[in-house]
Amino acid sequence: MKNFQDKVAVITGGASGLGREFAKRAASLGMKLVLADVQQDALDATQAELEGEGAQVLAMICDVRKGEQVQALADASMARFGAVHLVFNNAGVGSGGLIWENSEADWEWVLGVNLWGVIHGVRIFTKLMLECAKDDPQYEGHIVNTASMAGLLNAPTMGVYNVSKHAVVSLSETLYHDLQLVEAPIGASVLCPYFVPTGISQSHRNRPEDVKMTGGPTASQKAAQAMTVKAVESGKVSAGDVAQMTFDAIRDGQFYIYSHPGALGNVGERMEEIVKGINPGDPYKAAPHIRDMLRAKMKG
């Protein structure tokens, strides 16, 4: 996708974090915006900011766990702008702790947003975009699914999140191949950020009532939360930096997008272990003090 001017971008999780930066970057390129989020106040603020800068914005409350709400988002996008060219399946939440301590509600919430949100976005918007392409010989489209380095690695106390993001990487690679198979004028990318300062470490603030925690957090969940907050807040690559990288990748037709390429050494080691049938290596080999800190926090 080379031309962004006057094209339409749909962004889930568009009111804050990476989604907000995608929206700001898209607006700077002359795109029309459809922003979806579950947080009304943040959505209103982002819409007002972007409209104040001259962008055309449709903002909607949308729980991406719900297929009917994603369908309503697609319908509203077409009714307002008549086409969709760029889709960011970006909404995401996090939950940590020892994997056997995660509740059914934890799994339903994280997989609902991180995986089912992408599933609904892909199955609904890809078909819509293919229809748009039929009506426009010059059509160019692109889909970006936000995964994570946690989609390529398996850090301890991040099991639910890891599972969701691994699935997004698989879904995205398959989407890329399927689009290539039918020679669609639509590209695909998977974004794998590492620790970037966004609000995801505080995503429990928007946890819906139907998947609320039924009891207090366990020691491992408290420890994982504290470690995640520290890692995210100390990130040196900003959400704005990642947005710039992502739009460059869209323009260049690049599938894998990494905010921290230096972390790929760990991915390479994991792949070598898989190919050789070696047991998973020590995730703290390069930083054993992190393991010690985590264990200490879990013991209270």
C-alpha positions in Angstrom: 0.0 0.0 0.0 1.7 3.1 -1.2 -0.9 5.8 -1.2 -2.5 6.9 2.1 -4.1 10.2 1.2 -8.0 10.1 1.6 -7.9 6.4 2.3 -9.8 4.9 5.3 -8.1 3.4 8.3 -9.9 1.3 10.9 -8.1 1.0 14.3 -9.3 -1.1 17.2 -7.9 0.0 20.6 -7.6 3.3 18.9 -8.1 5.6 21.9 -4.8 5.1 23.6 -1.3 3.6 23.3 -0.3 2.2 20.0 -3.7 2.6 18.5 -3.7 6.4 19.3 -0.3 6.7 17.7 -1.5 4.8 14.6 -4.4 7.2 14.4 -2.2 10.3 14.7 0.2 9.0 12.0 -2.7 8.1 9.7 -4.2 11.5 10.1 -0.9 13.2 9.3 -0.9 11.2 6.0 -4.4 12.5 5.1 -6.3 9.4 6.0 -9.9 9.2 7.3 -10.2 7.4 10.6 -12.5 4.9 12.2 -11.5 4.5 15.9 -12.9 1.7 18.1 -12.3 1.3 21.8 -14.1 0.3 25.0 -13.0 3.4 27.0 -15.4 6.2 26.2 -13.5 9.1 27.8 -10.2 8.2 26.0 -12.1 7.7 22.8 -13.8 11.1 23.0 -10.5 12.8 23.8 -8.7 11.2 20.9 -11.5 12.0 18.5 -11.6 15.6 19.6 -7.8 16.0 19.3 -7.7 14.6 15.8 -10.8 16.4 14.6 -9.2 19.6 15.9 -6.3 19.0 13.6 -8.6 18.6 10.6 -9.1 14.8 10.4 -12.4 13.1 9.6 -13.1 10.7 12.4 -15.8 8.1 13.2 -15.4 6.9 16.8 -17.3 3.9 18.2 -17.5 1.9 21.4 -16.6 -1.6 20.3 -15.9 -4.7 22.4 -13.8 -6.7 19.9 -14.6 -9.9 21.7 -18.1 -9.6 20.3 -18.5 -10.5 16.6 -21.7 -8.5 16.3 -20.0 -5.3 17.5 -17.1 -5.7 15.1 -19.7 -6.2 12.3 -21.4 -3.0 13.4 -18.1 -1.3 13.2 -17.6 -2.5 9.7 -21.1 -1.4 8.7 -20.6 2.0 10.2 -17.3 2.4 8.4 -18.9 1.7 5.1 -21.9 3.9 5.8 -19.7 6.9 6.7 -16.8 6.6 4.3 -17.8 4.1 1.6 -14.7 2.0 1.7 -12.0 0.6 4.1 -8.3 0.4 3.0 -6.2 -0.1 6.2 -7.2 -2.2 9.2 -5.3 -2.3 12.5 -6.5 -5.2 14.6 -4.8 -3.7 17.6 -6.9 -3.9 20.7 -5.0 -5.9 23.4 -5.0 -6.7 27.1 -2.6 -8.5 29.4 -2.8 -10.9 32.4 0.1 -12.7 34.1 0.9 -15.1 36.9 1.8 -18.8 37.0 -0.2 -20.5 34.3 -2.2 -22.8 36.5 -3.3 -19.9 38.6 -5.1 -18.2 35.8 -8.9 -18.5 36.1 -11.3 -19.3 33.4 -12.3 -15.6 33.4 -8.6 -14.6 32.8 -8.5 -16.9 29.7 -11.8 -15.7 28.4 -10.9 -12.1 28.7 -7.4 -12.2 27.3 -8.2 -14.6 24.4 -11.4 -12.8 23.8 -9.7 -9.5 23.2 -6.2 -10.5 21.9 -7.3 -13.5 19.7 -11.0 -13.3 19.0 -10.7 -9.6 18.4 -8.2 -10.3 15.6 -10.3 -13.3 14.4 -13.4 -11.1 14.1 -11.4 -8.3 12.5 -9.8 -10.6 9.9 -13.0 -12.6 9.0 -15.2 -9.5 8.7 -12.9 -6.8 7.3 -11.0 -9.0 4.8 -14.2 -9.9 3.0 -15.3 -6.3 3.1 -12.0 -5.1 1.7 -12.1 -7.7 -1.1 -15.5 -6.3 -2.0 -14.1 -2.8 -2.1 -11.4 -4.0 -4.4 -13.9 -5.3 -6.9 -15.3 -1.8 -7.2 -12.0 0.0 -7.5 -9.3 -1.2 -10.0 -6.8 1.0 -8.2 -7.6 -0.4 -4.8 -4.8 -1.0 -2.3 -5.4 -2.4 1.1 -3.4 -3.7 4.1 -4.2 -5.4 7.4 -1.9 -5.1 10.5 -2.4 -7.5 13.4 -0.8 -6.5 16.6 0.9 -9.5 18.2 4.0 -9.2 20.4 7.5 -10.6 21.0 5.4 -12.8 23.3 4.1 -14.4 20.1 7.6 -15.7 19.4 8.9 -16.3 22.9 7.4 -17.9 26.0 8.5 -16.0 29.1 7.4 -17.4 32.5 4.3 -15.9 34.3 2.9 -14.7 31.0 1.1 -17.9 29.8 -2.3 -16.5 28.9 -0.8 -13.6 27.0 1.8 -15.8 25.3 -0.8 -18.2 24.0 -3.0 -15.4 22.6 -0.1 -13.7 20.8 1.4 -16.9 19.4 -2.0 -17.5 17.9 -2.1 -14.0 16.4 1.3 -14.7 14.7 0.0 -17.9 13.2 -3.3 -16.3 12.1 -1.4 -13.5 10.5 1.1 -15.7 8.6 -1.8 -17.7 7.3 -3.7 -14.6 6.3 -0.6 -13.4 4.4 -0.4 -16.7 2.5 -4.1 -16.8 1.7 -4.1 -13.3 0.3 -1.1 -14.2 -1.8 -2.9 -17.3 -3.0 -5.8 -15.4 -4.4 -3.7 -12.6 -5.7 -5.6 -10.0 -3.6 -4.5 -6.4 -3.7 -4.3 -6.5 0.1 -1.1 -6.8 2.1 -0.7 -8.2 5.7 1.7 -7.5 8.5 2.2 -8.8 12.0 3.5 -6.3 14.6 5.6 -7.8 17.4 6.4 -5.0 19.9 8.6 -5.7 22.9 8.4 -3.5 26.0 6.9 -0.2 24.7 5.5 2.4 27.1 1.7 2.1 26.6 -1.2 1.4 28.9 -1.3 -2.3 28.4 0.2 -3.0 31.8 -2.9 -1.3 33.3 -5.4 -3.0 31.0 -7.3 -4.5 33.9 -8.8 -1.0 34.4 -11.2 -1.8 31.5 -11.9 -5.4 32.3 -15.6 -6.1 31.7 -18.0 -7.3 34.3 -18.6 -10.7 32.7 -14.9 -11.6 33.1 -14.1 -9.8 36.3 -11.6 -11.5 38.7 -13.6 -13.4 41.3 -10.9 -13.3 44.0 -7.8 -11.3 44.8 -4.6 -11.7 42.7 -2.2 -14.4 43.7 1.4 -13.8 44.7 2.6 -14.7 41.2 0.0 -12.5 39.6 1.1 -9.5 41.8 4.7 -10.2 41.0 4.1 -10.5 37.2 2.2 -7.3 37.2 4.9 -5.4 39.1 7.6 -6.7 36.8 5.6 -5.9 33.6 4.8 -2.4 34.8 8.5 -1.8 35.4 9.6 -3.2 32.1 6.9 -1.4 30.1 7.5 2.0 31.8 11.3 1.8 31.3 10.9 1.1 27.5 13.1 3.4 25.4 11.2 2.9 22.1 8.0 5.0 22.2 4.6 4.1 20.8 5.1 6.9 18.3 8.3 5.3 17.1 6.5 2.0 16.6 3.7 3.8 14.6 6.3 5.2 12.3 8.0 1.8 11.8 4.6 0.3 11.1 3.6 2.7 8.4 7.0 2.3 6.8 6.4 -1.4 6.8 3.0 -1.0 5.2 4.4 1.1 2.5 7.2 -1.4 1.9 5.0 -4.5 2.0 7.0 -5.8 5.0 5.3 -8.6 6.9 7.2 -8.9 10.2 7.5 -5.7 12.2 9.8 -5.6 15.2 10.1 -2.7 17.7 13.3 -4.3 19.2 15.2 -6.4 16.6 17.8 -7.1 19.2 15.4 -9.5 20.9 15.4 -11.7 17.9 18.6 -13.5 19.1 16.4 -15.1 21.7 13.9 -16.1 19.0 16.7 -17.6 17.0 17.8 -19.7 20.0 14.3 -20.9 20.6 13.9 -21.9 16.9 17.2 -23.8 17.1 16.0 -25.7 20.2 12.8 -26.6 18.4 14.6 -27.9 15.3 17.1 -29.9 17.3 14.5 -31.2 19.8 16.3 -29.6 22.7 14.4 -28.8 25.9 13.5 -25.1 26.2 16.5 -23.1 27.4 16.8 -20.8 30.4 14.8 -17.6 29.6 16.9 -15.7 32.2 20.3 -16.8 30.9 21.3 -13.3 30.1 19.7 -11.7 33.1 19.5 -14.1 36.1 18.8 -11.3 38.4 15.4 -10.9 36.8 14.5 -14.5 37.8 15.8 -13.8 41.3 13.7 -10.7 41.6 10.6 -12.5 40.4 11.1 -15.4 42.8 11.6 -12.9 45.7 8.4 -11.1 44.8 6.4 -14.3 44.6 7.6 -15.3 48.0 6.5 -11.9 49.4 
